[in-house]
Amino acid sequence: MVKLIGRISEIKILSDALGNNKSELIAVYGRRRVGKTFLIREFYKKSIVFEITGLFKGNMKDQLQNFMKAMTVKSRKKKLETPNSWLDAFTILEDYLNTLKSKKKKVIFIDEFP
């Protein structure tokens, strides 16, 4: 593991979230180019089960298509229909997560959350 320097408080938050038995949403924000994405990918690299990067200035239809493209790759299915809403998209993600056998906590990483 690469040593994460100068991120003691952030690592504690990420570690506590991974170690407890409840679901949590962690929003990491800050200036551009300071290592936010690197921090999450490095810390959770063994726990991330789904990752997507939002499209800059993408409309909802484009964001949903991007989501389904990532979901299709992750689930190894041929082509999944693009959902009409985020509720439908997250239902598809939930169905995928339920197929995973691991008992360990699953991390979903949404980068550049639009």
JOMOJO-V39310 format. One record per residue. RES is the residue in one small letter. SS is DSSP state (H for helix, E for strand, - for the rest). OMEGA is omega in whole degrees, 0 to 359 (none if undefined). BURIAL is # if it has 24 or more other ideal C-beta (glycine too) atoms within 12 Angstrom, else .. Layout:
# JOMOJO-V39310
res={RES/RES}
ss={SS/SS}
omega={OMEGA/OMEGA}
burial={BURIAL/BURIAL}
This chain:
# JOMOJO-V39310
res={m/v/k/l/i/g/r/i/s/e/i/k/i/l/s/d/a/l/g/n/n/k/s/e/l/i/a/v/y/g/r/r/r/v/g/k/t/f/l/i/r/e/f/y/k/k/s/i/v/f/e/i/t/g/l/f/k/g/n/m/k/d/q/l/q/n/f/m/k/a/m/t/v/k/s/r/k/k/k/l/e/t/p/n/s/w/l/d/a/f/t/i/l/e/d/y/l/n/t/l/k/s/k/k/k/k/v/i/f/i/d/e/f/p}
ss={-/-/-/-/-/-/-/H/H/H/H/H/H/H/H/H/H/H/H/-/-/-/-/-/-/-/-/-/-/-/-/-/-/-/-/H/H/H/H/H/H/H/H/-/-/-/-/E/E/E/E/E/E/-/-/-/-/-/-/H/H/H/H/H/H/H/H/H/H/H/H/H/H/H/H/-/-/-/-/-/-/-/-/-/-/H/H/H/H/H/H/H/H/H/H/H/H/H/H/-/-/-/-/-/-/-/E/E/E/E/E/-/-/-}
omega={175/179/179/186/174/183/186/183/179/180/178/179/181/180/179/180/180/185/181/186/179/177/180/171/177/176/178/182/179/180/177/170/178/174/181/180/178/180/182/181/182/183/185/188/179/185/182/179/176/180/176/174/179/180/178/180/176/176/185/180/179/179/179/176/178/178/183/175/178/180/179/179/184/184/179/176/182/179/178/177/175/180/180/184/176/177/177/181/181/173/177/178/179/178/178/181/179/177/183/187/187/176/182/181/181/180/174/183/176/182/182/182/184/none}
burial={./././././././././#/./././#/././#/#/./././././././#/./#/./././././././#/#/./#/#/././#/#/././#/#/#/#/#/#/./#/././././././././#/#/#/#/#/#/./#/#/././#/./././././#/././././././././#/././#/#/././#/././././././././#/#/#/#/#/#/#/././.}
